[in-house]
Amino acid sequence: MDIFLIILVIIVLIYGTYIFNKLIRLRNMVNEAWSGIDVQLQKRYDLIPNIVKVVKGYALHEKKLFENITKLRKNGIQADNVQQQEAAEIELSKAMGNLFVVVEGYPELKANQNFLELQKELSKVEHDLQRARRYYNGSVRNYNILVEQFPSMLIAKLVKHKQRSYFDIKNETERNTPDIAL
């Protein structure tokens, strides 16, 4: 009976160590994935003033929009957690959408080589940001599954691992069903 108890304790310790190490690995993957998002957001934040400066030269009367974009960019840079970053990015994306609507009224701006290059670069950054967000959310999913599943949840609670939040920039124009009148 003593050998059975010793073997059981050894198995529990080995399993506990395995789960603990897996939690650490997944937590580090989530952190690494977030740093990928952070890099893409910084690239985006660095491009925005250049785009605003080029558009400002053509659309001087849009001062309020430019000020709003500058304020929202600052909010995004200063965000401290996933929820704040998500809220800041939603508002900044809306404002940038409004900026590109303004650009539609200036054909000479749409033909400006600097603006076209900046727009192309921003499009690439947005694509890379979307990929980084998918990787982050996948890493969070894997981590959260381990934190929630039994029996690994017992070890997760013991060592104070908690679920992480997903990063989802909601785009209302993508989510709304178009109303088509026949």
N, C-alpha and C positions, 0 to 999 in steps of 0.2 A: 504494500500500500504506500509506503514511503517513497519508493521509486516512481510510482505513478504520479504522486503529488509533485515530486521534483521535476519530472518530465513536463507536467502540465504548467508549472510555473515557468520553466524554460521556454516553452512554446508561447505562452502569454507574453513574456518579455521580448522574445524575438518578434512576435507580431506587433507589439507596441512600438518597438524600435523601428520596424518597417513603416508603420503608419506615420509615426512622428517624422521620419525622414522624408516620406512622401509629401506630408503637409508642408514641410520646409521647402522642398523642391518646387511644389506648385505655388506657394506664396512668392517665391523668388521669380517664378515665371510671370506671375501677375504683375509684380513690380517692374520687371524688365519690359513687359508689354506696355505698361503705362508710360515708361520712359520713351518708348517708340512714338506714342501718341503725343507726348510732350515735345519731342523733336519736330514733328510735323506741324503742331500748333505754333511753335516758335517760328518756323519757316513762313507759315501763313501770316503771323503777326508782323514779321519783317517785310512782307510784300505789301500789306495793306496801305501803309503810308505812301509808298511809291505810286500805287494805283490812285489813291485819293489825290495826290499831287498832280498827276497827269490829268485827271478828270476835272480838277479844280480850275485848271487853265482854260477849260472850255465852258464849264457850267458854274460860273461865279455865284449865281443866285441860289445855289443849293447849299449854302453855308450851314444850315441846321442839320442837314443829312451828314455832312462831313464831320461836324462836331459830335454827332451821335455815334458815328462809326469810330471815331477816336476814343470816345468814352467807353464804348462797348469793348474795344480792343484792350483798353486798360483793365477793364473788369475781368476779361479772360486771362490776362497775364497774371493778375493778382489772385485768381481763384485758388482756394486752399484744398479742395477735395473734389471728388468726382461729381457730386451733385452741383456744386457751384460752377464747375467747369462746363458741365452739360447745359445749365441754364444760360451761362454767358455765351456759349457757342450757338445756341438756338437763336438768341437775340442778334448776335453778330451775323449769322447766316441770313437772317431776314433783312438786316440793314444792307448787307452786301448785295442781296437780291434787288433791293430798292435802288442801289447805286447803278446796277447794270440795267435797270429799267430806264433810269435817267440817261444813260449812255445811248440808248436806242434813239433818243431825240437828237443826237449829234453825229451825223454821218461822217463828218471830217475827223471826229475823235475815233470812231470805229475803224477808220483807215490809218490812224496814227500808228507807226511801227512800234514805238515804245509801248503804247497801250496794248497792242496785239501781243507783244512779247510777254508783258506782265500778265495779261489774261491767260496766255498759254501756260506760263509758269504756275499761276494760281490754280489752274485746272489740274496740272500734274500734282501739286501739293494736296489738293482736295482728294484726288484719287489715292494718293499714298496715305492720307489720313483715314480714308475709308478702309483701306487694307489694315492699317495699324489698329483701328477700332475693332475690326472683326477678329484680329488676333488677340487683342486684349479681352474682348468679351468671351472668346473661346477659352482663354486661360482662366478667366473668372468662373466660367461654367464648370470647368474641371475641378477647380479648387472648391467651389461651393458644394459640388456633389460629394466630395470627400468629407467636407465639414458636416454635411447633413446626414450621410449614410450611417446606418448602424453596422457594425460596432465602432467604426472610426470616429463617429461623432463624440463618443465617450472620451477618447484621447484628445480630440480637438478641443473639447470643453475644458479638459484638464489643463491643457497648455495654452488656453485662452485664444484659440484661433476662432475668428468670426467670419461670417459671410462677407463678401466684398460686393460692391455695387457695379452694375453694368454701366457702360458709357454709351448712351444712345442719343444722338442729336436728332431729335424728332423734326421731320420736315413735313409740315402740314400739307403742302402742295402734293407731296407724294402719297400721303395717307388719305386725303379726301377723295371720295368718289366723284368724278365729274358729273355735273348735272347736264344732261343732253336733252334738250327739248326737241320733239319731233314735230 
